[in-house]
Each structure stands twice: as structure tokens, then as C-alpha cells.
Amino acid sequence: MAKKLTRKEAKFVDEYVETGNGTRSALVAYETEDTNTAGKIANTNLNKPKIQNAITQALGALKIDENTIAQKIAGGLEARRVVFNKTTGEWEVFDYPDYSVQHKYLTSLIEILGAKAPEKRETKVTGLLGVDTLDKIRERLGFE
């Protein structure tokens, strides 16, 4: 029997389906203004099977297709910095890139496409300037 979502978890799922942004969803659902706390909550929530299932069901009900996903990823790759203004009580979008959000979308895109980083190659260098021992270095530099 599947466990029910709490009120906050349900609101988190609704916000996440709408925005695709875990931190922003946690800021709204859990009524916090601290992005670090919201990020941790989002990470915890997105790893809970009951929340993953709720998101999957919600996306299925919305009939999310490949074009919608592509549009969301393209938007995420152009993400701008968003900050909560405590004075006005509103979110403000700044005109400079939010590289951490863009990186997350790029990582997701790479995973979807199945792209992999090239394999690492090990290069061996024998000592400083190709010389293996300290004695050989001294000899080469004219020290004895």
C-alpha cells in the first residue's frame, strides 16, 4: 500500500511539475526563504519513491511529450538568476546567467542523450625534463 503524501509534499509535487525546479518548489511548498534549506529539502523529496511516483503520475496526466521536455531543457539552458526580495516579498529575475541551474539542465540533457565523457588516458612522464633521479638532474645542471 502506497503511503499518502503530506500536504507539503503534495504542494511540492504540484510546484515541481509546474516549474521543473526542485529548489523553487521547496521554497514555495515549505514556506522557507533559505535557498540552501530548500535545496536540501528538494534533494530529499526527489529521492523519495512516493514523490517520484506522484511526479510521474502528474506528468502522465499532463501528457508531457518529447517536445515539452525539449522546450523545458532549452529554457533551463538559458536560466537567469532568481532571488527572493524580502522587502517586496517577490521573486526577482536578474539579467545574468544562473550557471548552477544551467549546469543541472545540461547534465540532464547529456544523460537523456546518453552522451559520455571521453575515457581518461594515463600519461607517464619520467621525472623532471625526462630525467629520472635527482643525481641525474644535478649532473645535467652541472652540480656535483
N, C-alpha and C positions, 0 to 999 in steps of 0.2 A: 504494500500500500504506500503510495507516494505521499510524502509529507506536504502539508499546505505551506504556502508562502506567508510570511508575516506581512503586515500592511506595508512596512518599509521596503521589504524585498519585492513585493508586487509593484510598488511605485518605481523602484529601481529598474525592474524589468521593463515597465512601460517607457520610462525615460531612455533606457538603453536602446530599445527598439526604435525609438524616435530619433535619437541623436547618434547612436553608434559609439558614444564616448562614455566609458565607464566612470571616469573621474567626475565628469559633469553630471552624470546620472546620480552618483552618490552624493554630490553636493546638494542636489535638489531633494532626493528621497530621504536622506538622513539629516537634513537641515543643519548642515555644517558649513562653515566658511573657510575651513582649513583644507587646502588642496592636497597636502600630504596625507592627512587623515582620510580624505575622500578617496585618494588613490589606493590606499591600503584596503579600505572597505570594498572598493571596486574589484581589486585583485582577489580578495577573499570571496566575494559574491560570485565572480565569474568562474571560480573553480568549484563551486557547489553544484553537484549534479542536478538538484531540483531547480536551480536558477537556469542552468544551461538548458534543461528541458523546457522550461517556461519560455525562454527566449526563442528556442527552436519552434515551439508551437505558435508563438506570436508572429514570428516571421513567416511561418507557413500559412497562417490565416491572412496575412497581408499579401501573400503570393509574391514574395521577393524573388526576382529572377536575376539572371546574369547581368543584364543591362543596369538594373538598380544597384547591384553590388559594384559594378564598374564605375558608375556615377559617384557613389559614396567614396570609393577609394580615390578617384580623381579629385574629389573635393578635399579629402583628407591630406592629399599630397600638396595642397595649396593652403593648408591650415594657417590661420593667423592667431596671434597670442590673444587670449581672452582672460580678463582679470575682473574679479568681483570688486566693485566700488562700494565700500561700506557706507560712505556718505550718502550716495544716491540710492543704494540698495539695488543697483542694476549691474548687469554684466556689460563690460566694455571691450570692444574688439580693437586691438591696436594694429597699425599698419606695418607690422613686421612679422616675419615667419615664426611659427612655433615649431622649431626643429624637432623637439621631442615627440610631438604629435605626428609630424610628417614622417619621422623615422618609424614609428609604430605602423603607420599605414604602408610604408614602403616594405617593411618586414612582412606584413600580411600579404602584400602583393607578391613578394618573392615566394612565400610559402604556397600561395594559390597556384602560381605558375610552375612550381616545382623546380625553380632555379636553385642552383647550389654554388657556393663559393668554390673557386678552383682549389685543388688539393695543394697542401703545403709541401714545399720541397726543402729538403735539408741541404745546406751548402756547408762544406767543411773548409775552413781556412787553416793553414798550418802556420800558426804563430804570427807575430808582427812582421809585416813585409815579407811573408813567406819563410821566415826564419823560425825554427822550432825551439831553440833554447836561448836562455839569457846569455850563455857563453858565446854563442854564435852572433848574437846582437852586439855584444861588446867587441867582438873580433871585427865585425863588419864596420863598426863606428871608430875603430882604431884604439879602443881601450884594451888594456891588458890586465 
